[in-house]
Amino acid sequence: MNNDRGMKKWRPFASMPEQYTGLQEVINKQAEVPQPLLTEEQMEQINITLIEALHTNKQVYLTYYKNGQRMTETGFIQFVDSLGDRFIFIDEVFELKNKMRLSELIDVRFT
């Protein structure tokens, strides 16, 4: 008598996606860097550059900190709220509106 209902099929690679996800998390953790601390002078210079970019519509190269990584984007500043710790920029590639915190910025330069 062959009763297959109670038996599960052997699936040798069934756990691979979970292992891959776990391995990817370990790799990502190793690549994390601490957020750089900026001096008052550096923060003031970033603010000045943002305001100038906003008023002149010049393209900027942003370096910011997100999820343990240093990220870079090129785009145009659309809005700056220094008191609210936020700004909006339009990225060059997809022309999407991105809201970010000023405190995440590491550097802003004109392209």
C-alpha positions as CSV (number, residue, x, y, z in Angstrom):
1,M,0.0,0.0,0.0
2,N,1.4,3.3,-1.1
3,N,0.4,6.3,1.1
4,D,1.9,9.5,-0.2
5,R,-0.4,11.9,1.6
6,G,1.6,12.0,4.8
7,M,5.0,12.2,3.1
8,K,6.6,15.4,1.9
9,K,8.6,15.5,-1.2
10,W,12.3,16.1,-0.9
11,R,13.2,19.6,-2.0
12,P,17.0,20.0,-1.8
13,F,17.2,23.7,-2.5
14,A,14.0,24.8,-0.7
15,S,16.0,26.7,2.0
16,M,18.3,28.5,-0.5
17,P,16.3,31.8,-0.7
18,E,16.4,32.2,3.1
19,Q,20.1,31.4,3.2
20,Y,20.8,33.9,0.4
21,T,18.8,36.6,2.2
22,G,20.7,35.9,5.4
23,L,24.0,36.0,3.6
24,Q,23.1,39.3,1.8
25,E,22.3,40.8,5.2
26,V,25.7,39.9,6.6
27,I,27.4,41.3,3.5
28,N,25.4,44.6,3.8
29,K,26.2,44.9,7.5
30,Q,30.0,44.5,6.7
31,A,29.7,47.3,4.2
32,E,28.1,49.7,6.6
33,V,30.0,52.8,7.6
34,P,29.2,55.2,10.5
35,Q,27.6,58.5,9.7
36,P,30.3,61.2,9.4
37,L,30.0,64.1,11.9
38,L,30.1,67.5,10.3
39,T,31.6,70.6,11.8
40,E,29.5,73.8,12.1
41,E,31.5,75.3,9.2
42,Q,30.7,72.3,6.9
43,M,27.0,72.4,7.8
44,E,26.9,76.1,7.1
45,Q,28.7,75.6,3.7
46,I,26.2,72.9,2.7
47,N,23.3,75.3,3.6
48,I,24.8,78.1,1.6
49,T,25.3,75.8,-1.4
50,L,21.8,74.5,-1.2
51,I,20.3,78.0,-1.1
52,E,22.4,79.1,-4.0
53,A,21.5,76.0,-6.0
54,L,17.8,76.7,-5.2
55,H,17.9,80.3,-6.4
56,T,20.1,79.7,-9.5
57,N,18.7,76.3,-10.5
58,K,22.2,75.0,-10.9
59,Q,22.7,71.2,-10.8
60,V,24.3,69.8,-7.7
61,Y,26.1,66.6,-6.7
62,L,24.8,65.4,-3.3
63,T,26.5,63.0,-1.0
64,Y,24.3,61.7,1.8
65,Y,24.1,59.0,4.5
66,K,21.3,56.4,4.3
67,N,21.0,53.0,5.9
68,G,24.7,52.8,6.8
69,Q,25.9,53.7,3.3
70,R,27.3,56.8,1.6
71,M,25.0,57.5,-1.4
72,T,25.4,60.0,-4.2
73,E,22.9,61.7,-6.5
74,T,23.0,64.4,-9.1
75,G,20.0,66.7,-9.4
76,F,18.4,70.1,-8.8
77,I,17.3,71.6,-5.5
78,Q,13.6,72.5,-5.4
79,F,12.9,73.4,-1.8
80,V,14.9,73.9,1.4
81,D,13.5,74.1,5.0
82,S,16.4,74.6,7.3
83,L,14.2,74.8,10.5
84,G,12.3,71.6,9.5
85,D,15.5,69.8,8.6
86,R,14.4,68.8,5.1
87,F,14.8,69.6,1.5
88,I,13.5,68.4,-1.9
89,F,15.5,67.7,-5.0
90,I,14.7,66.4,-8.4
91,D,17.2,63.7,-9.4
92,E,18.8,63.9,-12.8
93,V,18.2,60.3,-13.9
94,F,14.5,59.7,-13.3
95,E,13.5,63.3,-12.7
96,L,11.7,62.2,-9.5
97,K,11.0,64.4,-6.5
98,N,13.0,63.2,-3.5
99,K,12.4,64.4,0.1
100,M,15.4,64.2,2.4
101,R,16.6,65.3,5.7
102,L,19.3,68.0,5.8
103,S,20.9,66.0,8.6
104,E,21.6,63.1,6.2
105,L,23.7,65.3,3.9
106,I,27.4,64.8,4.0
107,D,28.4,67.1,1.1
108,V,26.8,69.3,-1.7
109,R,28.8,70.5,-4.6
110,F,28.0,72.2,-8.0
111,T,28.5,69.8,-10.9
